[in-house]
Amino acid sequence: MTVTLASPSSPAADPHRPVVSDDELLARVESLVPVAVRRQLWTLFLDADQVQLPMVVPLEGIPERPDRRAVERWGDALDEVASEFGVAAVVFVLERPGPAADSWSDAAWRDALTGLAEARRYAVRAVLTCTSDGVVAPHDAHSVIVTDRDGCSRPQSSPSRLRLSEVLAAC
Protein backbone atom coordinates (compact mmCIF):
# COMPACT_ATOMS: atom_id res chain seq x y z
CA MET A 1 0.00 0.00 0.00
CA THR A 2 1.30 3.44 -0.94
CA VAL A 3 0.76 6.28 1.53
CA THR A 4 0.39 9.73 -0.02
CA LEU A 5 0.85 12.71 2.24
CA ALA A 6 -1.55 15.60 1.79
CA SER A 7 -0.14 18.78 0.31
CA PRO A 8 0.10 21.71 2.75
CA SER A 9 -2.73 23.51 0.91
CA SER A 10 -5.16 20.58 1.00
CA PRO A 11 -8.09 20.50 3.44
CA ALA A 12 -6.76 17.21 4.79
CA ALA A 13 -3.53 18.92 5.89
CA ASP A 14 -5.14 22.07 7.35
CA PRO A 15 -7.82 21.25 9.95
CA HIS A 16 -8.83 24.93 10.14
CA ARG A 17 -9.73 25.15 6.46
CA PRO A 18 -13.41 24.74 5.56
CA VAL A 19 -14.32 21.43 3.93
CA VAL A 20 -16.60 22.75 1.21
CA SER A 21 -16.54 20.39 -1.76
CA ASP A 22 -17.25 16.67 -1.88
CA ASP A 23 -13.62 16.04 -2.94
CA GLU A 24 -12.34 18.02 0.06
CA LEU A 25 -14.61 16.04 2.36
CA LEU A 26 -13.36 12.72 0.95
CA ALA A 27 -9.74 13.86 1.34
CA ARG A 28 -10.36 14.86 4.97
CA VAL A 29 -12.04 11.56 5.82
CA GLU A 30 -9.30 9.58 4.04
CA SER A 31 -6.70 11.37 6.17
CA LEU A 32 -8.53 10.36 9.36
CA VAL A 33 -9.72 6.83 8.50
CA PRO A 34 -7.67 5.61 5.50
CA VAL A 35 -8.69 1.93 5.59
CA ALA A 36 -11.02 -0.20 7.66
CA VAL A 37 -9.59 -2.05 10.64
CA ARG A 38 -12.76 -3.00 12.55
CA ARG A 39 -16.49 -2.45 12.27
CA GLN A 40 -17.43 0.88 13.83
CA LEU A 41 -19.19 4.15 13.14
CA TRP A 42 -17.28 7.43 13.17
CA THR A 43 -19.01 10.78 13.66
CA LEU A 44 -17.25 13.98 12.57
CA PHE A 45 -18.59 17.43 13.37
CA LEU A 46 -18.62 20.60 11.24
CA ASP A 47 -19.44 24.15 12.28
CA ALA A 48 -21.55 26.63 10.29
CA ASP A 49 -18.50 27.52 8.16
CA GLN A 50 -17.94 23.82 7.32
CA VAL A 51 -14.77 23.72 9.45
CA GLN A 52 -14.26 20.39 11.19
CA LEU A 53 -14.46 20.71 14.96
CA PRO A 54 -11.64 19.02 16.93
CA MET A 55 -13.71 16.09 18.13
CA VAL A 56 -14.39 12.75 16.50
CA VAL A 57 -16.52 10.01 18.05
CA PRO A 58 -15.92 6.36 17.12
CA LEU A 59 -18.62 3.88 18.17
CA GLU A 60 -17.67 0.22 18.30
CA GLY A 61 -20.11 -2.68 18.20
CA ILE A 62 -22.08 -1.57 15.15
CA PRO A 63 -24.34 -4.42 13.98
CA GLU A 64 -24.93 -5.35 10.34
CA ARG A 65 -28.52 -4.09 10.49
CA PRO A 66 -29.16 -0.74 12.20
CA ASP A 67 -31.65 -0.74 15.07
CA ARG A 68 -33.96 2.23 14.34
CA ARG A 69 -34.54 3.00 18.01
CA ALA A 70 -30.82 2.91 18.84
CA VAL A 71 -30.01 5.12 15.83
CA GLU A 72 -32.68 7.62 16.90
CA ARG A 73 -31.21 7.75 20.41
CA TRP A 74 -27.77 8.37 18.90
CA GLY A 75 -29.35 11.18 16.87
CA ASP A 76 -30.81 12.67 20.05
CA ALA A 77 -27.40 12.51 21.75
CA LEU A 78 -25.83 14.25 18.74
CA ASP A 79 -28.50 16.94 19.00
CA GLU A 80 -27.25 17.73 22.51
CA VAL A 81 -23.67 17.88 21.22
CA ALA A 82 -24.82 20.18 18.41
CA SER A 83 -26.45 22.51 20.89
CA GLU A 84 -23.48 22.63 23.25
CA PHE A 85 -20.66 22.90 20.70
CA GLY A 86 -22.18 24.74 17.73
CA VAL A 87 -22.36 21.77 15.38
CA ALA A 88 -24.09 22.64 12.11
CA ALA A 89 -23.50 19.33 10.31
CA VAL A 90 -22.24 15.83 10.95
CA VAL A 91 -20.41 13.39 8.72
CA PHE A 92 -20.81 9.68 9.38
CA VAL A 93 -18.21 7.14 8.31
CA LEU A 94 -19.19 3.49 8.54
CA GLU A 95 -15.91 1.62 8.92
CA ARG A 96 -16.14 -2.04 7.95
CA PRO A 97 -13.51 -4.46 6.67
CA GLY A 98 -14.26 -5.96 3.29
CA PRO A 99 -14.45 -4.94 -0.36
CA ALA A 100 -15.58 -1.50 -1.53
CA ALA A 101 -18.73 -2.88 -3.17
CA ASP A 102 -21.83 -1.36 -1.59
CA SER A 103 -23.67 -3.92 0.54
CA TRP A 104 -27.26 -4.11 1.82
CA SER A 105 -25.86 -3.26 5.26
CA ASP A 106 -24.13 -0.12 3.94
CA ALA A 107 -27.38 1.01 2.31
CA ALA A 108 -29.41 0.29 5.46
CA TRP A 109 -27.01 2.31 7.62
CA ARG A 110 -26.91 5.14 5.06
CA ASP A 111 -30.73 5.33 5.05
CA ALA A 112 -30.96 5.24 8.85
CA LEU A 113 -28.26 7.87 9.40
CA THR A 114 -29.37 10.23 6.63
CA GLY A 115 -32.76 10.63 8.28
CA LEU A 116 -31.33 11.76 11.61
CA ALA A 117 -31.28 15.47 10.77
CA GLU A 118 -35.06 15.73 10.61
CA ALA A 119 -36.25 17.95 13.49
CA ARG A 120 -32.74 18.28 14.91
CA ARG A 121 -30.22 21.13 15.20
CA TYR A 122 -27.74 19.64 12.73
CA ALA A 123 -27.69 18.47 9.14
CA VAL A 124 -26.24 15.19 7.88
CA ARG A 125 -23.59 16.32 5.43
CA ALA A 126 -22.58 12.83 4.29
CA VAL A 127 -22.63 9.13 5.09
CA LEU A 128 -19.45 7.52 3.76
CA THR A 129 -18.09 4.00 4.00
CA CYS A 130 -14.49 3.10 4.82
CA THR A 131 -13.57 -0.39 3.60
CA SER A 132 -10.42 -2.47 3.31
CA ASP A 133 -9.98 -0.69 -0.04
CA GLY A 134 -10.33 2.80 1.44
CA VAL A 135 -13.08 5.42 1.69
CA VAL A 136 -15.93 5.24 -0.78
CA ALA A 137 -18.92 7.50 -1.31
CA PRO A 138 -22.28 6.16 -2.40
CA HIS A 139 -23.06 6.74 -6.04
CA ASP A 140 -26.45 8.35 -5.52
CA ALA A 141 -27.07 12.08 -5.78
CA HIS A 142 -27.97 12.40 -2.09
CA SER A 143 -24.62 11.26 -0.72
CA VAL A 144 -23.55 14.75 0.33
CA ILE A 145 -25.94 17.33 1.72
CA VAL A 146 -24.36 20.75 2.24
CA THR A 147 -26.06 23.02 4.74
CA ASP A 148 -25.68 26.57 5.95
CA ARG A 149 -26.62 26.87 9.62
CA ASP A 150 -25.65 29.59 12.07
CA GLY A 151 -24.23 29.47 15.56
CA CYS A 152 -20.94 28.13 16.87
CA SER A 153 -19.37 27.92 20.32
CA ARG A 154 -15.91 26.70 21.30
CA PRO A 155 -15.58 22.92 20.77
CA GLN A 156 -13.81 20.39 22.97
CA SER A 157 -12.22 17.12 21.95
CA SER A 158 -13.46 13.66 22.90
CA PRO A 159 -10.64 11.69 24.56
CA SER A 160 -12.24 8.25 24.73
CA ARG A 161 -13.56 5.57 22.41
CA LEU A 162 -17.16 4.59 23.14
CA ARG A 163 -19.06 1.38 22.55
CA LEU A 164 -22.54 1.75 21.08
CA SER A 165 -23.96 -0.11 24.08
CA GLU A 166 -22.41 2.46 26.47
CA VAL A 167 -23.87 5.41 24.58
CA LEU A 168 -27.32 3.91 24.38
CA ALA A 169 -27.31 2.96 28.07
CA ALA A 170 -26.55 6.60 28.95
CA CYS A 171 -29.44 7.99 26.86
Buried (B, 14 or more C-beta within 10 A) or exposed (E): EEEEEBEEEBBBBBBEBBBEEBEBBBBBBBBBBBBBEEBBBBBBBBBBEBBBBBBBBBBBBBEEEBEEEBBBBBBEBBBEBBBEBBBBBBBBBBBBEBEBEBBEBBBEBBEBBBEBBEEBBBBBBBBBBBBEBBBBBBEEEEBBEBBEBEEBEEBEEBEEEBBBEEBBEEE
